[in-house]
Amino acid sequence: MTEAQMNVGDTSPPLYRGDDAPRPLPFPGIVTASHYVMPNFATMDWHRVTPEQVEANIRSLGDPGDALNEEIMLYVHVPYCKSFCHYCNFNRYHYPRQDEERLERYTDYLIKEIDWYLRQPYVQARRFTAIYVGGGSPSTLPLGALDRLSSHLAKVVPGYDRIEKSFTGEPRTLRRPGMIQLLKDHGWNRITFGIETLDPVIHRKIGRLDTREDVDSVFDQIRGLGVDAETCVDIMFDLPGQTLDGFAAELTELVETYDPAEIDAFSTIYLPYRPLHKMIMDGRVEQPGSAWQLIAMREHLYDFLLSRGYHNTIAETYSKNPLRSQYQTAHCARQDIIGVGCAARGNVKDMVSINPDKVDDWQDNIDRRGISSETLQSIGRDGVLDRIMVMFPRYKELAKDLLDRFVDLPDHERVLGVLAEHVAAGVVEEEADRYVVNKLGVLWHANLQTDYLRHTLNANGEQIMAHLTEASSNFDNVNRFSVTPQTVYIKEHDAEFPRLMK
């Protein structure tokens, strides 16, 4: 099956919508929330790697060999935001309103860390496919800083003019005079931003302060200036107080009003250390709907967008382009990633790292060593297999020849066993040369991910998975969240739990 063939429209009757829907439950323990917990990121005890081991791993980038991937992308993290959304779990800092120089200085250090990586023989031997600037809200950068960063990337990143270049932001800062023109001038060919919801009441409940006027302005400028870039927007569902009919109306309005090239659609994750969950527990915001409604929303999203000419390129992304983006391919563990910036994570060779999550520590490390990471460590080929398999349900296909590269590992048989269970459950289809996640698997892809992730979880990871799992006997319950010993523990020990940092 080619990528262009992945999304032949499914004309079968709805599985979860309507009074007569059969409502299949392919898993005994149901994780209703989609989660993107990377193995060896969220489940590792990062403090166990010694400084000596880190330094040896850093030196290994002087060797162009030992590659598991020949392709590489650059991820650049900008953590600053004008305000914090209640659901956000990414690394972020308040926008320095009285100290714009801080943003200029942050940009200086981004350039320093980029240059360090691009001097390494291992990086020089790889083929660059993409640059992705994420956050936070990179559109909070001063125009001068963004101009310097873009100009520098154009000079030092091989094939800059030809590769995919994504810039993310928030509507109220993306619309600033000169911002869209600057992105056009530097050839950024994917502009992504969060809308999350078009319902103004829900919009305020989740802490969003941008407006429909901001969104209109961004789209108007992109089209008015003739920007040759894909417009990629984020939306969320299963939000507090949101109904299936309300979500369906929002989705229709989004497509008919803005016609974005790509839609990233995320079901809301409710964790006790996020403000949104705490607000629900405290009675300040109402519950989301039942678990059955959540799954019905997920199915409506799939069926509606495929009927409107979108392709489900990865599990939660719908694009007018039948091919996956390079960012999606790398994020789903098919390429190496260089992580630059405060709290950025990366993987090169069989090594993974997360940069310091405090700006001062990140900058101090760059001053001392050129690279900020204090955690770069090998996960071994078994860890690489874990990462590929956990991301397979998002990527939606797994080539058998890729899996065969790990046939010598003890975990290979375990993986084949899980694949066989998924085929039997009807969520994965086996073809001659690959395994493919079908529509039912897309709707339940968090459960597929959990099956591949489970054996890597530490105690805190088990706590999170237990919290995200809902009993099917309670799917009709509109009161989905309650105070339990588990949620109290996570809330009171939030520093121990993994952040889904970019």
Disulfide bonds with the S-S distance in Angstrom:
none
